[in-house]
Every structure is written in structure tokens, then in C-alpha cells.
Amino acid sequence: MKLSGALRTLAVFEAAKGALVLLVGFDLLSLVHHDIQQAVEHLLAHTHLNPASRYPHIFIDLANQLTNTRLLLIAAGAGAYSLARFIEAYGLWRARRWAQWFAAASGAIYVPFELFELYERVTWLSLGALTLNLAIVAFMLHHLFHAGGKKMANAPSSN
């Protein structure tokens, strides 16, 4: 795959993450001034999950702690995260160096959390997320240092 094609693929991936989180943020906003407990019960009934089992019970407990203010703050955080993903996607699409550094750094931020998750319990999802983030970080760093070294070697002397 050509480098520009790889950057554009990564840009689409980042934009998709931003769009997904933005949709979730809007869904959270739709719950403001509504009975969240009823919405959670409806969701669990619709998905045929047992409310007494572990994960649905955690979900119910979290929903019970949500207030309108917390929903607004979470939705604002989702909006900020989405904006960062969209800016990164734009920069990667345009092959901007700052976006490549940002992609490497933002991928690397997740690695300690994913390693801890694997330490706690190995799942295919956590293993896949770690592998994908490490691949993105390695690709970005390789490109940044490899392309940066070529540019420096080929740059005209300022003397």
C-alpha cells in the first residue's frame, strides 16, 4: 500500500471513530430530562439481557448515577474527542506531519491501559485493540523518522 493510501486509510478510520463517538454523545444528550432508569430497562429487555448478571448490573448501577449535568459533561467530552479525531483525520488525509505525530501519540496513550486490561484478563478484543494501536504507533513513528531522515539528508545546506 502506498504511503498516502495508508495515511488516508488511517484518516478514514479516525474519522469513523470520531463520528461514532459523536453519535453516542448525541444519544446521551437525548436522555437529558428523561427517565434514564426506564431507558436502561427498555434497552436490557430489548437485548434480552439478564439484569441480574454481571455486566448488565454494572450498566444499571452506572445509569442510576447519571444526572442531567453528568450527561451534559459526558456529551461535551464526546464532542471534544470527536473534534480531535476529525482534526487528526483531516491532517492525515492531507499528509500533515503534525497529524502523524498526533496519531502516534494518541495511539500510544492507549497502550498502557490495554496492557493493564490484558494483565487483568486476556480477550480477543483487548488483544486486537493493543495490536492495532501498536501497529498504528509503529507505522507512524517509522514513517516520521524514516521520512524525516530522508528529508534531512536531502536538505540543502544553509552554509
DSSP file (Angstrom, degrees, kcal/mol; ACC not computed):
  #  RESIDUE AA STRUCTURE BP1 BP2  ACC     N-H-->O    O-->H-N    N-H-->O    O-->H-N    TCO  KAPPA ALPHA  PHI   PSI    X-CA   Y-CA   Z-CA
    1    1 A M              0   0    0      0, 0.0     5,-0.0     0, 0.0     0, 0.0   0.000 360.0 360.0 360.0 132.4    0.0    0.0    0.0
    2    2 A K     >  -     0   0    0      1,-0.1     4,-2.4     4,-0.0     5,-0.2  -0.286 360.0-115.0 -63.1 152.3    1.4    3.4   -0.9
    3    3 A L  H  > S+     0   0    0      1,-0.2     4,-2.8     2,-0.2     5,-0.2   0.924 116.6  50.2 -58.5 -46.3    2.1    5.7    2.0
    4    4 A S  H  > S+     0   0    0      1,-0.2     4,-2.3     2,-0.2    -1,-0.2   0.875 110.6  51.5 -62.3 -34.6   -0.6    8.2    1.0
    5    5 A G  H  > S+     0   0    0      2,-0.2     4,-2.2     1,-0.2    -1,-0.2   0.892 110.2  48.4 -66.2 -39.3   -3.1    5.4    0.8
    6    6 A A  H  X S+     0   0    0     -4,-2.4     4,-2.4     2,-0.2    -2,-0.2   0.911 112.1  48.8 -67.1 -42.1   -2.1    4.1    4.2
    7    7 A L  H  X S+     0   0    0     -4,-2.8     4,-2.3     1,-0.2    -2,-0.2   0.904 112.2  48.7 -63.9 -39.9   -2.4    7.6    5.7
    8    8 A R  H  X S+     0   0    0     -4,-2.3     4,-2.4    -5,-0.2    -2,-0.2   0.878 109.4  52.2 -68.9 -36.2   -5.8    8.1    4.0
    9    9 A T  H  X S+     0   0    0     -4,-2.2     4,-2.2     2,-0.2    -2,-0.2   0.931 112.0  46.3 -62.4 -44.2   -7.0    4.7    5.4
   10   10 A L  H  X S+     0   0    0     -4,-2.4     4,-2.6     2,-0.2    -2,-0.2   0.871 109.9  54.8 -65.1 -36.3   -5.9    5.7    8.8
   11   11 A A  H  X S+     0   0    0     -4,-2.3     4,-2.5     2,-0.2    -2,-0.2   0.916 108.7  47.5 -62.7 -43.3   -7.7    9.1    8.3
   12   12 A V  H  X S+     0   0    0     -4,-2.4     4,-2.4     2,-0.2    -2,-0.2   0.907 111.4  51.8 -64.2 -40.9  -10.9    7.4    7.4
   13   13 A F  H  X S+     0   0    0     -4,-2.2     4,-2.1     2,-0.2    -2,-0.2   0.925 111.8  45.8 -60.5 -46.1  -10.5    5.1   10.5
   14   14 A E  H  X S+     0   0    0     -4,-2.6     4,-2.4     2,-0.2    -2,-0.2   0.896 112.4  50.6 -65.7 -40.6  -10.0    8.1   12.8
   15   15 A A  H  X S+     0   0    0     -4,-2.5     4,-2.6     2,-0.2    -1,-0.2   0.891 109.2  52.0 -64.2 -38.3  -13.0   10.0   11.2
   16   16 A A  H  X S+     0   0    0     -4,-2.4     4,-2.5     2,-0.2    -2,-0.2   0.903 109.0  49.9 -65.1 -40.6  -15.2    6.9   11.7
   17   17 A K  H  X S+     0   0    0     -4,-2.1     4,-2.3     2,-0.2     5,-0.2   0.924 111.9  48.7 -61.8 -43.4  -14.2    6.8   15.4
   18   18 A G  H  X S+     0   0    0     -4,-2.4     4,-2.2     1,-0.2    -2,-0.2   0.909 111.7  48.6 -62.3 -42.6  -15.0   10.5   15.7
   19   19 A A  H  X S+     0   0    0     -4,-2.6     4,-2.3     2,-0.2    -2,-0.2   0.903 111.0  50.5 -65.6 -41.1  -18.4   10.0   14.0
   20   20 A L  H  X S+     0   0    0     -4,-2.5     4,-2.1     2,-0.2    -2,-0.2   0.933 112.8  45.2 -63.0 -46.2  -19.3    7.0   16.2
   21   21 A V  H  X S+     0   0    0     -4,-2.3     4,-2.4     1,-0.2    -1,-0.2   0.871 111.1  54.3 -67.0 -35.6  -18.4    8.9   19.5
   22   22 A L  H  X S+     0   0    0     -4,-2.2     4,-2.3    -5,-0.2    -1,-0.2   0.910 107.8  49.7 -63.6 -41.5  -20.3   11.9   18.2
   23   23 A L  H  X S+     0   0    0     -4,-2.3     4,-2.3     2,-0.2    -2,-0.2   0.908 110.6  49.8 -62.6 -41.6  -23.4    9.8   17.6
   24   24 A V  H  X S+     0   0    0     -4,-2.1     4,-2.3     2,-0.2    -2,-0.2   0.906 109.2  52.8 -63.0 -40.7  -23.1    8.4   21.1
   25   25 A G  H  X S+     0   0    0     -4,-2.4     4,-2.1     1,-0.2    -2,-0.2   0.909 109.3  48.2 -61.3 -42.5  -22.8   11.9   22.5
   26   26 A F  H  X S+     0   0    0     -4,-2.3     4,-1.6     2,-0.2    -1,-0.2   0.883 109.4  53.5 -65.7 -36.8  -25.9   13.0   20.7
   27   27 A D  H  X S+     0   0    0     -4,-2.3     4,-0.5     1,-0.2    -2,-0.2   0.900 108.0  50.6 -63.0 -39.2  -27.7    9.9   22.1
   28   28 A L  H >< S+     0   0    0     -4,-2.3     3,-1.2     1,-0.2     4,-0.5   0.898 106.8  54.4 -64.7 -39.0  -26.7   10.9   25.6
   29   29 A L  H >< S+     0   0    0     -4,-2.1     3,-1.2     1,-0.3    -1,-0.2   0.850 100.4  60.5 -62.2 -32.5  -28.0   14.4   25.0
   30   30 A S  H 3< S+     0   0    0     -4,-1.6    -1,-0.3     1,-0.2    -2,-0.2   0.699  98.6  59.1 -68.9 -16.4  -31.3   12.9   24.1
   31   31 A L  T X< S+     0   0    0     -3,-1.2     3,-1.8    -4,-0.5    -1,-0.2   0.597  76.3 114.5 -87.2 -11.2  -31.5   11.3   27.6
   32   32 A V  T <  S+     0   0    0     -3,-1.2     3,-0.1    -4,-0.5    36,-0.0  -0.389  87.2  11.0 -61.5 135.3  -31.3   14.7   29.3
   33   33 A H  T 3  S+     0   0    0      1,-0.3     2,-0.3    -2,-0.1    -1,-0.3   0.726 111.3 106.4  65.3  25.6  -34.6   15.4   31.2
   34   34 A H  S <  S-     0   0    0     -3,-1.8     2,-1.1     0, 0.0    -1,-0.3  -0.848  85.8 -92.5-125.0 165.8  -35.8   11.8   30.6
   35   35 A D     >  -     0   0    0     -2,-0.3     4,-1.7     1,-0.2     5,-0.1  -0.675  38.8-175.3 -79.9 100.4  -36.1    8.8   32.9
   36   36 A I  H  > S+     0   0    0     -2,-1.1     4,-2.6     1,-0.2     5,-0.2   0.880  79.9  58.6 -67.2 -38.7  -32.7    7.1   32.4
   37   37 A Q  H  > S+     0   0    0      1,-0.2     4,-2.4     2,-0.2    -1,-0.2   0.916 107.1  47.3 -57.5 -44.0  -33.7    4.1   34.5
   38   38 A Q  H  > S+     0   0    0      1,-0.2     4,-2.4     2,-0.2    -1,-0.2   0.895 110.7  51.9 -65.4 -40.1  -36.6    3.4   32.3
   39   39 A A  H  X S+     0   0    0     -4,-1.7     4,-2.3     2,-0.2    -2,-0.2   0.900 110.8  48.0 -63.1 -40.7  -34.5    3.7   29.1
   40   40 A V  H  X S+     0   0    0     -4,-2.6     4,-2.7     2,-0.2     5,-0.2   0.919 111.4  49.8 -66.7 -43.8  -31.9    1.3   30.5
   41   41 A E  H  X S+     0   0    0     -4,-2.4     4,-2.3    -5,-0.2    -2,-0.2   0.904 111.6  49.1 -61.6 -40.7  -34.6   -1.2   31.5
   42   42 A H  H  X S+     0   0    0     -4,-2.4     4,-2.5     2,-0.2    -1,-0.2   0.911 111.3  49.8 -63.7 -43.1  -36.1   -1.0   28.0
   43   43 A L  H  X S+     0   0    0     -4,-2.3     4,-2.0     2,-0.2    -2,-0.2   0.922 111.7  47.7 -63.1 -44.7  -32.6   -1.5   26.4
   44   44 A L  H  <>S+     0   0    0     -4,-2.7     5,-2.2     1,-0.2     4,-0.4   0.896 113.3  47.8 -64.7 -39.8  -31.9   -4.5   28.5
   45   45 A A  H ><5S+     0   0    0     -4,-2.3     3,-0.7    -5,-0.2    -1,-0.2   0.902 111.2  51.5 -66.3 -40.2  -35.3   -6.0   27.8
   46   46 A H  H 3<5S+     0   0    0     -4,-2.5    -2,-0.2     1,-0.2    -1,-0.2   0.853 114.0  43.0 -64.9 -35.9  -34.9   -5.3   24.0
   47   47 A T  T 3<5S-     0   0    0     -4,-2.0    -1,-0.2    -5,-0.2    -2,-0.2   0.421 108.5-125.2 -91.9   1.6  -31.5   -7.0   24.0
   48   48 A H  T < 5 +     0   0    0     -3,-0.7     2,-0.3    -4,-0.4    -3,-0.2   0.846  54.7 156.1  58.5  37.9  -32.7   -9.9   26.2
   49   49 A L      < -     0   0    0     -5,-2.2    -1,-0.2    -6,-0.2    -2,-0.1  -0.744  48.8-116.6 -94.6 144.0  -30.0   -9.5   28.8
   50   50 A N    >   -     0   0    0     -2,-0.3     3,-1.6     1,-0.2     7,-0.2  -0.692  17.4-151.4 -78.8 115.1  -30.5  -10.6   32.3
   51   51 A P  T 3  S+     0   0    0      0, 0.0    -1,-0.2     0, 0.0     9,-0.2   0.724  94.0  58.4 -61.1 -20.6  -30.4   -7.5   34.6
   52   52 A A  T 3  S+     0   0    0      4,-0.1    -2,-0.0     5,-0.1    -3,-0.0   0.631  86.4  96.2 -85.5 -13.5  -29.1   -9.6   37.4
   53   53 A S  S <> S-     0   0    0     -3,-1.6     4,-2.0     1,-0.1     5,-0.2  -0.257  90.3 -97.0 -75.9 170.5  -26.0  -10.8   35.6
   54   54 A R  H  > S+     0   0    0      1,-0.2     4,-2.1     2,-0.2     5,-0.2   0.918 112.7  36.4 -58.1 -61.9  -22.6   -9.0   36.0
   55   55 A Y  H  > S+     0   0    0      1,-0.2     4,-2.5     2,-0.2    -1,-0.2   0.907 117.9  48.6 -68.6 -43.4  -22.3   -6.6   33.1
   56   56 A P  H  > S+     0   0    0      0, 0.0     4,-2.4     0, 0.0    -1,-0.2   0.888 111.4  53.0 -60.3 -34.6  -26.0   -5.5   32.8
   57   57 A H  H  X S+     0   0    0     -4,-2.0     4,-2.5    -7,-0.2    -2,-0.2   0.907 108.7  48.6 -66.0 -40.9  -25.9   -5.0   36.6
   58   58 A I  H  X S+     0   0    0     -4,-2.1     4,-2.5     2,-0.2    -1,-0.2   0.915 111.3  51.3 -61.7 -42.8  -22.9   -2.7   36.2
   59   59 A F  H  X S+     0   0    0     -4,-2.5     4,-2.3     2,-0.2    -2,-0.2   0.903 110.2  48.5 -60.5 -43.5  -24.7   -0.9   33.4
   60   60 A I  H  X S+     0   0    0     -4,-2.4     4,-2.0     2,-0.2    -2,-0.2   0.916 110.8  50.7 -64.2 -44.0  -27.8   -0.4   35.6
   61   61 A D  H  X S+     0   0    0     -4,-2.5     4,-0.8     1,-0.2    -2,-0.2   0.912 111.4  48.0 -61.3 -42.5  -25.6    0.9   38.5
   62   62 A L  H >< S+     0   0    0     -4,-2.5     3,-0.8     1,-0.2     4,-0.5   0.908 110.0  52.2 -63.8 -41.6  -23.9    3.4   36.2
   63   63 A A  H >< S+     0   0    0     -4,-2.3     3,-1.0     1,-0.3    -1,-0.2   0.855 103.8  57.7 -63.9 -34.4  -27.2    4.6   34.8
   64   64 A N  H 3< S+     0   0    0     -4,-2.0    -1,-0.3     1,-0.2    -2,-0.2   0.759 104.9  52.2 -67.1 -23.7  -28.5    5.2   38.4
   65   65 A Q  T << S+     0   0    0     -4,-0.8     2,-0.3    -3,-0.8    -1,-0.2   0.528  86.3 108.5 -89.4  -6.6  -25.6    7.6   39.0
   66   66 A L    <   +     0   0    0     -3,-1.0     2,-0.3    -4,-0.5   -30,-0.1  -0.541  43.6 179.3 -77.8 132.4  -26.3    9.6   35.9
   67   67 A T     >  -     0   0    0     -2,-0.3     4,-2.6     1,-0.1     5,-0.2  -0.771  45.1-102.0-118.2 169.7  -27.7   13.1   36.3
   68   68 A N  H  > S+     0   0    0     -2,-0.3     4,-2.3     1,-0.2     5,-0.2   0.898 123.8  51.7 -58.9 -39.9  -28.5   15.7   33.7
   69   69 A T  H  > S+     0   0    0      2,-0.2     4,-2.3     1,-0.2    -1,-0.2   0.925 110.2  47.7 -63.6 -44.7  -25.3   17.5   34.5
   70   70 A R  H  > S+     0   0    0      2,-0.2     4,-2.7     1,-0.2     5,-0.2   0.900 110.5  52.3 -63.8 -40.1  -23.2   14.4   34.1
   71   71 A L  H  X S+     0   0    0     -4,-2.6     4,-2.5     1,-0.2    -1,-0.2   0.920 110.3  48.3 -60.8 -43.2  -24.9   13.5   30.9
   72   72 A L  H  X S+     0   0    0     -4,-2.3     4,-2.3     2,-0.2    -2,-0.2   0.900 112.3  48.8 -64.5 -40.5  -24.1   17.0   29.5
   73   73 A L  H  X S+     0   0    0     -4,-2.3     4,-2.3     2,-0.2    -2,-0.2   0.907 112.4  47.5 -66.2 -41.8  -20.5   16.7   30.7
   74   74 A I  H  X S+     0   0    0     -4,-2.7     4,-2.3     2,-0.2    -2,-0.2   0.909 112.4  49.9 -65.4 -41.4  -20.1   13.3   29.1
   75   75 A A  H  X S+     0   0    0     -4,-2.5     4,-2.1    -5,-0.2    -2,-0.2   0.889 110.2  50.5 -64.5 -38.5  -21.7   14.6   25.8
   76   76 A A  H  X S+     0   0    0     -4,-2.3     4,-2.4     2,-0.2    -2,-0.2   0.904 110.0  50.3 -64.9 -41.0  -19.3   17.5   25.9
   77   77 A G  H  X S+     0   0    0     -4,-2.3     4,-2.6     2,-0.2    -2,-0.2   0.892 109.2  51.5 -62.1 -39.9  -16.4   15.2   26.3
   78   78 A A  H  X S+     0   0    0     -4,-2.3     4,-2.4     1,-0.2    -2,-0.2   0.893 109.8  50.2 -63.7 -39.0  -17.6   13.1   23.4
   79   79 A G  H  X S+     0   0    0     -4,-2.1     4,-2.3     2,-0.2    -2,-0.2   0.909 111.3  47.5 -65.3 -42.0  -17.8   16.2   21.3
   80   80 A A  H  X S+     0   0    0     -4,-2.4     4,-2.2     2,-0.2    -2,-0.2   0.913 112.7  49.1 -65.4 -42.8  -14.3   17.2   22.2
   81   81 A Y  H  X S+     0   0    0     -4,-2.6     4,-2.3     1,-0.2    -2,-0.2   0.921 111.7  49.6 -61.5 -44.2  -13.0   13.7   21.5
   82   82 A S  H  X S+     0   0    0     -4,-2.4     4,-2.7     1,-0.2    -2,-0.2   0.906 108.5  52.5 -62.7 -42.1  -14.8   13.7   18.1
   83   83 A L  H  X S+     0   0    0     -4,-2.3     4,-2.5     1,-0.2    -1,-0.2   0.917 109.4  49.5 -60.4 -43.2  -13.3   17.1   17.2
   84   84 A A  H  X S+     0   0    0     -4,-2.2     4,-2.4     1,-0.2    -1,-0.2   0.911 111.9  48.5 -62.1 -42.4   -9.8   15.8   18.0
   85   85 A R  H  X S+     0   0    0     -4,-2.3     4,-2.7     2,-0.2    -2,-0.2   0.903 112.2  49.0 -64.7 -40.8  -10.4   12.7   15.8
   86   86 A F  H  X S+     0   0    0     -4,-2.7     4,-2.4     2,-0.2    -2,-0.2   0.896 111.9  48.2 -67.3 -39.6  -11.8   14.9   12.9
   87   87 A I  H  X S+     0   0    0     -4,-2.5     4,-2.4    -5,-0.2    -2,-0.2   0.923 113.4  47.9 -65.2 -43.5   -8.8   17.3   13.1
   88   88 A E  H  X S+     0   0    0     -4,-2.4     4,-2.7    -5,-0.2     5,-0.2   0.920 111.0  51.1 -61.9 -43.7   -6.4   14.3   13.1
   89   89 A A  H  X S+     0   0    0     -4,-2.7     4,-2.6     2,-0.2    -2,-0.2   0.910 110.0  49.7 -61.1 -42.7   -8.3   12.7   10.2
   90   90 A Y  H  X S+     0   0    0     -4,-2.4     4,-2.0     2,-0.2    -1,-0.2   0.937 112.4  47.4 -60.3 -47.3   -8.0   16.0    8.2
   91   91 A G  H  <>S+     0   0    0     -4,-2.4     5,-3.3     1,-0.2    -2,-0.2   0.889 113.5  47.2 -64.0 -40.0   -4.3   16.2    8.9
   92   92 A L  H ><5S+     0   0    0     -4,-2.7     3,-1.4     3,-0.2    -1,-0.2   0.904 109.7  53.4 -67.1 -40.5   -3.7   12.6    8.0
   93   93 A W  H 3<5S+     0   0    0     -4,-2.6    -2,-0.2     1,-0.3    -1,-0.2   0.882 113.4  43.3 -60.1 -38.1   -5.7   12.9    4.8
   94   94 A R  T 3<5S-     0   0    0     -4,-2.0    -1,-0.3    -5,-0.2    -2,-0.2   0.333 114.3-120.8 -90.3   7.0   -3.6   15.9    3.8
   95   95 A A  T < 5 +     0   0    0     -3,-1.4     2,-0.3     1,-0.2    -3,-0.2   0.865  48.4 173.5  56.4  42.0   -0.4   14.1    4.9
   96   96 A R     >< -     0   0    0     -5,-3.3     4,-1.4     1,-0.1     3,-0.3  -0.634  34.6-138.4 -81.6 136.1    0.5   16.8    7.5
   97   97 A R  H  > S+     0   0    0     -2,-0.3     4,-2.1     1,-0.2     5,-0.2   0.877 101.7  57.3 -62.9 -39.9    3.4   15.9    9.7
   98   98 A W  H  > S+     0   0    0      1,-0.2     4,-2.3     2,-0.2    -1,-0.2   0.862 105.6  51.9 -60.9 -34.6    1.7   17.3   12.9
   99   99 A A  H  > S+     0   0    0     -3,-0.3     4,-2.7     2,-0.2    -1,-0.2   0.848 106.6  52.9 -71.2 -33.4   -1.1   14.9   12.3
  100  100 A Q  H  X S+     0   0    0     -4,-1.4     4,-2.1     2,-0.2    -2,-0.2   0.904 111.1  46.2 -68.0 -40.7    1.3   12.0   12.0
  101  101 A W  H  X S+     0   0    0     -4,-2.1     4,-2.7     2,-0.2    -2,-0.2   0.908 113.1  50.5 -63.9 -41.9    2.9   12.9   15.4
  102  102 A F  H  X S+     0   0    0     -4,-2.3     4,-3.1    -5,-0.2     5,-0.3   0.910 109.4  50.5 -63.2 -42.0   -0.6   13.3   16.9
  103  103 A A  H  X S+     0   0    0     -4,-2.7     4,-1.9     2,-0.2    -1,-0.2   0.906 111.9  47.8 -63.3 -41.9   -1.7    9.9   15.6
  104  104 A A  H  X S+     0   0    0     -4,-2.1     4,-2.0     2,-0.2    -2,-0.2   0.931 116.1  43.8 -64.2 -45.2    1.5    8.3   17.1
  105  105 A A  H  X S+     0   0    0     -4,-2.7     4,-1.7     2,-0.2    -2,-0.2   0.922 113.8  48.8 -67.8 -44.0    0.9   10.0   20.4
  106  106 A S  H  X S+     0   0    0     -4,-3.1     4,-0.6     1,-0.2    -1,-0.2   0.845 113.3  47.9 -69.1 -31.2   -2.8    9.4   20.6
  107  107 A G  H >X S+     0   0    0     -4,-1.9     3,-0.6    -5,-0.3     4,-0.6   0.886 110.3  52.3 -70.6 -38.3   -2.3    5.7   19.8
  108  108 A A  H >< S+     0   0    0     -4,-2.0     3,-0.6     1,-0.2    -2,-0.2   0.796  97.1  67.4 -69.0 -28.3    0.5    5.4   22.3
  109  109 A I  H 3< S+     0   0    0     -4,-1.7     4,-0.5     1,-0.2    -1,-0.2   0.858 100.8  49.1 -59.6 -34.9   -1.7    6.8   25.1
  110  110 A Y  H <X S+     0   0    0     -3,-0.6     4,-2.4    -4,-0.6     3,-0.3   0.723  89.8  83.2 -78.5 -21.3   -4.0    3.8   25.0
  111  111 A V  H <X S+     0   0    0     -3,-0.6     4,-2.6    -4,-0.6     5,-0.2   0.886  88.8  48.9 -57.5 -47.7   -1.2    1.2   25.2
  112  112 A P  H  > S+     0   0    0      0, 0.0     4,-2.2     0, 0.0    -1,-0.2   0.901 113.5  48.3 -60.5 -37.6   -0.7    1.2   29.0
  113  113 A F  H  > S+     0   0    0     -4,-0.5     4,-2.3    -3,-0.3    -2,-0.2   0.899 112.4  48.2 -67.4 -39.6   -4.4    0.8   29.5
  114  114 A E  H  X S+     0   0    0     -4,-2.4     4,-2.2     2,-0.2    -1,-0.2   0.877 110.6  51.4 -68.9 -36.9   -4.6   -2.0   27.0
  115  115 A L  H  X S+     0   0    0     -4,-2.6     4,-2.2    -5,-0.2    -2,-0.2   0.912 110.4  49.0 -64.4 -41.5   -1.7   -3.8   28.6
  116  116 A F  H  X S+     0   0    0     -4,-2.2     4,-2.4    -5,-0.2    -2,-0.2   0.910 109.4  52.5 -63.0 -41.5   -3.4   -3.5   32.0
  117  117 A E  H  X S+     0   0    0     -4,-2.3     4,-2.7     1,-0.2    -1,-0.2   0.904 110.5  47.7 -60.8 -41.5   -6.6   -4.9   30.5
  118  118 A L  H  < S+     0   0    0     -4,-2.2    -1,-0.2     2,-0.2    -2,-0.2   0.868 109.4  53.6 -67.1 -35.8   -4.6   -7.8   29.1
  119  119 A Y  H  < S+     0   0    0     -4,-2.2    -2,-0.2     1,-0.2    -1,-0.2   0.908 113.0  43.8 -62.8 -41.8   -2.9   -8.3   32.5
  120  120 A E  H  < S-     0   0    0     -4,-2.4     2,-0.3     1,-0.3    -2,-0.2   0.927 137.8 -14.4 -69.2 -45.6   -6.4   -8.5   34.2
  121  121 A R     <  -     0   0    0     -4,-2.7     2,-0.6    -5,-0.2    -1,-0.3  -0.883  63.8-130.8-164.5 124.6   -8.0  -10.7   31.6
  122  122 A V        +     0   0    0     -2,-0.3     2,-0.3    -3,-0.2    -4,-0.1  -0.697  36.7 162.7 -83.7 121.8   -6.9  -11.8   28.1
  123  123 A T     >  -     0   0    0     -2,-0.6     4,-2.3     1,-0.1     5,-0.2  -0.926  49.0-117.4-131.3 160.3   -9.6  -11.4   25.5
  124  124 A W  H  > S+     0   0    0     -2,-0.3     4,-2.6     1,-0.2     5,-0.2   0.869 115.2  54.0 -63.4 -36.0   -9.6  -11.2   21.7
  125  125 A L  H  > S+     0   0    0      2,-0.2     4,-2.5     1,-0.2    -1,-0.2   0.941 111.1  42.8 -65.4 -47.3  -10.9   -7.7   21.8
  126  126 A S  H  > S+     0   0    0      2,-0.2     4,-2.2     1,-0.2    -2,-0.2   0.886 115.7  49.6 -68.0 -36.9   -8.2   -6.4   24.1
  127  127 A L  H  X S+     0   0    0     -4,-2.3     4,-2.3     2,-0.2    -2,-0.2   0.900 112.6  47.8 -66.0 -40.9   -5.5   -8.2   22.2
  128  128 A G  H  X S+     0   0    0     -4,-2.6     4,-2.6    -5,-0.2    -2,-0.2   0.897 111.1  50.2 -66.4 -41.2   -6.9   -6.9   18.9
  129  129 A A  H  X S+     0   0    0     -4,-2.5     4,-2.5     2,-0.2     5,-0.2   0.916 112.5  47.1 -64.2 -43.1   -7.1   -3.3   20.3
  130  130 A L  H  X S+     0   0    0     -4,-2.2     4,-2.7     2,-0.2     5,-0.2   0.930 113.2  48.5 -63.6 -45.2   -3.5   -3.5   21.6
  131  131 A T  H  X S+     0   0    0     -4,-2.3     4,-2.3     2,-0.2    -2,-0.2   0.919 112.6  48.2 -61.5 -44.7   -2.2   -4.9   18.3
  132  132 A L  H  X S+     0   0    0     -4,-2.6     4,-2.3     2,-0.2    -2,-0.2   0.931 113.7  46.2 -63.5 -46.0   -4.0   -2.3   16.2
  133  133 A N  H  X S+     0   0    0     -4,-2.5     4,-2.6     1,-0.2    -2,-0.2   0.899 112.8  49.7 -65.5 -40.0   -2.7    0.6   18.3
  134  134 A L  H  X S+     0   0    0     -4,-2.7     4,-2.8    -5,-0.2    -1,-0.2   0.892 111.0  50.4 -64.7 -38.0    0.8   -0.8   18.4
  135  135 A A  H  X S+     0   0    0     -4,-2.3     4,-2.7    -5,-0.2    -2,-0.2   0.914 111.8  47.4 -65.2 -42.3    0.7   -1.2   14.6
  136  136 A I  H  X S+     0   0    0     -4,-2.3     4,-2.7     2,-0.2     5,-0.2   0.934 114.4  46.6 -64.1 -46.0   -0.5    2.4   14.1
  137  137 A V  H  X S+     0   0    0     -4,-2.6     4,-2.8     2,-0.2     5,-0.3   0.937 114.6  47.0 -62.6 -46.5    2.1    3.8   16.5
  138  138 A A  H  X S+     0   0    0     -4,-2.8     4,-2.7     1,-0.2     5,-0.2   0.918 113.3  48.9 -62.4 -43.7    4.9    1.8   14.8
  139  139 A F  H  X S+     0   0    0     -4,-2.7     4,-2.5    -5,-0.2    -1,-0.2   0.933 113.9  45.6 -61.3 -46.8    3.8    2.8   11.4
  140  140 A M  H  X S+     0   0    0     -4,-2.7     4,-3.0     2,-0.2    -2,-0.2   0.933 115.5  45.5 -64.4 -46.1    3.6    6.5   12.3
  141  141 A L  H  X S+     0   0    0     -4,-2.8     4,-2.8    -5,-0.2     5,-0.4   0.908 112.9  50.6 -65.7 -41.0    6.9    6.5   14.0
  142  142 A H  H  X S+     0   0    0     -4,-2.7     4,-2.8    -5,-0.3     5,-0.3   0.944 114.4  44.4 -60.2 -47.0    8.6    4.6   11.3
  143  143 A H  H  X S+     0   0    0     -4,-2.5     4,-2.8    -5,-0.2     5,-0.5   0.925 114.0  49.5 -64.4 -44.1    7.3    7.0    8.7
  144  144 A L  H  X S+     0   0    0     -4,-3.0     4,-1.8    -5,-0.2    -2,-0.2   0.931 119.2  36.3 -62.5 -46.1    8.1   10.1   10.7
  145  145 A F  H  X S+     0   0    0     -4,-2.8     4,-2.0    -5,-0.2    -2,-0.2   0.875 120.9  46.5 -77.1 -36.2   11.7    9.0   11.4
  146  146 A H  H  X S+     0   0    0     -4,-2.8     4,-1.8    -5,-0.4    -3,-0.2   0.952 119.8  38.6 -69.3 -49.6   12.3    7.4    8.0
  147  147 A A  H  X S+     0   0    0     -4,-2.8     4,-2.2    -5,-0.3    -2,-0.2   0.879 116.5  52.8 -68.2 -37.5   10.8   10.3    6.0
  148  148 A G  H  X S+     0   0    0     -4,-1.8     4,-2.1    -5,-0.5    -1,-0.2   0.887 108.2  50.6 -64.9 -39.3   12.3   12.8    8.4
  149  149 A G  H  X S+     0   0    0     -4,-2.0     4,-2.3     2,-0.2    -1,-0.2   0.887 110.5  49.3 -65.6 -39.3   15.8   11.3    7.9
  150  150 A K  H  X S+     0   0    0     -4,-1.8     4,-2.2     2,-0.2    -2,-0.2   0.916 111.1  49.3 -64.9 -42.5   15.5   11.4    4.1
  151  151 A K  H  X S+     0   0    0     -4,-2.2     4,-0.9     1,-0.2    -2,-0.2   0.903 111.9  48.6 -63.9 -40.3   14.4   15.0    4.2
  152  152 A M  H  < S+     0   0    0     -4,-2.1     3,-0.4     1,-0.2    -1,-0.2   0.905 112.7  47.8 -67.0 -41.0   17.3   16.0    6.4
  153  153 A A  H  < S+     0   0    0     -4,-2.3    -1,-0.2     1,-0.2    -2,-0.2   0.854 117.9  41.4 -68.5 -34.3   19.8   14.1    4.3
  154  154 A N  H  < S+     0   0    0     -4,-2.2    -1,-0.2    -5,-0.2    -2,-0.2   0.505  89.4 112.9 -91.4  -5.3   18.5   15.7    1.1
  155  155 A A  S  < S-     0   0    0     -4,-0.9     3,-0.1    -3,-0.4     2,-0.1  -0.421  75.0-109.2 -70.5 140.7   18.0   19.1    2.5
  156  156 A P        -     0   0    0      0, 0.0     2,-0.1     0, 0.0    -1,-0.1  -0.384  38.2-102.7 -67.8 148.9   20.3   21.8    1.1
  157  157 A S        -     0   0    0      1,-0.1    -3,-0.0    -3,-0.1     0, 0.0  -0.437  16.8-144.5 -72.6 143.5   23.0   23.1    3.4
  158  158 A S              0   0    0      1,-0.2    -1,-0.1    -2,-0.1    -3,-0.0   0.485 360.0 360.0 -87.4  -1.4   22.3   26.5    5.0
  159  159 A N              0   0    0      0, 0.0    -1,-0.2     0, 0.0    -2,-0.0   0.473 360.0 360.0 -78.6 360.0   26.0   27.4    4.8
